[in-house]
Amino acid sequence: MESFPFYLDSTGQRQFAGGQDDWRSAAQVADQCLEFLQDVDEELVADEPRSCYNCRLRRWTARSFTCMGDGFF
Amino acid sequence: MQIAISIDDTDNLESRGTGALASLLAEEIELRRWGRSHYVTRHQLLVHPDIPYTSHNSAMCFTADIVPEYLQSIIDYAAGFLDRESATGSDPGLCVVPIDRLERCADLIHFGHRAKEVVLSKEDAYALASRSGIHLSEHGGTGQGVIGALAGAGLRLSGNDGRLKGCLPVAARNGCVSVAELRAHDDVDEVRSIDGIELSGDEQVRLGDKVKTVLLEGKAVLLIEPLAGAADGVAWQTCSKQRLKRF
């Protein structure tokens, strides 16, 4: 993902632009994030341990997730 | 008698997960000699702006074979446990299904499937529980967790939804085991190719860092997939977390 990985949705929340299957970007973003917090084991979905998809501060939405942290911004 | 215990919405961003509480409940039933608990399964429910959830909206469920006279003791214990252990700000719900006495199992399963597709209400959940003889109770906050708790029980009873909590401990030589050895594991009912290819017992499987099973046709199924660039007679590998995400 070349552009900024998040955008503000209509409710002002930070949506991940990569959707739910951009495993590479999710890992890259988490790698740079200061607030990454690994979720409990049963909620881990990415093979890379450090991935936004495995972060407790991601809140899944129908197509992607919103980030509830400030570590990447 | 057999029961299903399902809980939902017990956590917050800092607390233990709902799965940890389900495991503790399952252990306590055995410690108190009320019955024998089985594995815990995780069931994904709808994520929608109108549904309050912490970060994923999943319910956790397990079944147990219990001594019938302890049913009320188990319900009382589980209710008190959720009152004590649920996290601040959560909206916990508890569902206990006496499976042997359940008259309208299809309705419960249908509720579970609907909870993956549409927004349901507490009234929907209580109406079904009441006419089906299912215990359903709230343990703090808005009590919205009763919807997910009931849905989780329905999805568990469907036999075709969710991943089993935890990972399998498998002893392996150089990271590989045979299909026959995996089939013999206490916590594996069946080993299947994700593409439906028939497997012989002597096929070799490379294990990923975490080996997980899913619930299919009422069984704990270990799914494997072809190993690209197979060498040394190892043609298969366990499915990655990413592949199992849809379960």
Chai-1 contact restraints between the chains, C-beta under 6 A:
chainA,res_idxA,chainB,res_idxB,connection_type,confidence,min_distance_angstrom,max_distance_angstrom,comment,restraint_id
A,V40,B,G17,contact,1.0,0.0,6.0,A-B,restraint_1
A,E42,B,G19,contact,1.0,0.0,6.0,A-B,restraint_2
A,E42,B,R42,contact,1.0,0.0,6.0,A-B,restraint_3
A,E42,B,K165,contact,1.0,0.0,6.0,A-B,restraint_4
A,E43,B,H56,contact,1.0,0.0,6.0,A-B,restraint_5
A,V45,B,K241,contact,1.0,0.0,6.0,A-B,restraint_6
A,V45,B,K245,contact,1.0,0.0,6.0,A-B,restraint_7
A,D47,B,S240,contact,1.0,0.0,6.0,A-B,restraint_8
A,D47,B,K241,contact,1.0,0.0,6.0,A-B,restraint_9
A,D47,B,Q242,contact,1.0,0.0,6.0,A-B,restraint_10
A,R56,B,L13,contact,1.0,0.0,6.0,A-B,restraint_11
A,R59,B,S55,contact,1.0,0.0,6.0,A-B,restraint_12
A,W60,B,V47,contact,1.0,0.0,6.0,A-B,restraint_13
A,W60,B,H56,contact,1.0,0.0,6.0,A-B,restraint_14
A,T61,B,V47,contact,1.0,0.0,6.0,A-B,restraint_15
A,A62,B,V47,contact,1.0,0.0,6.0,A-B,restraint_16
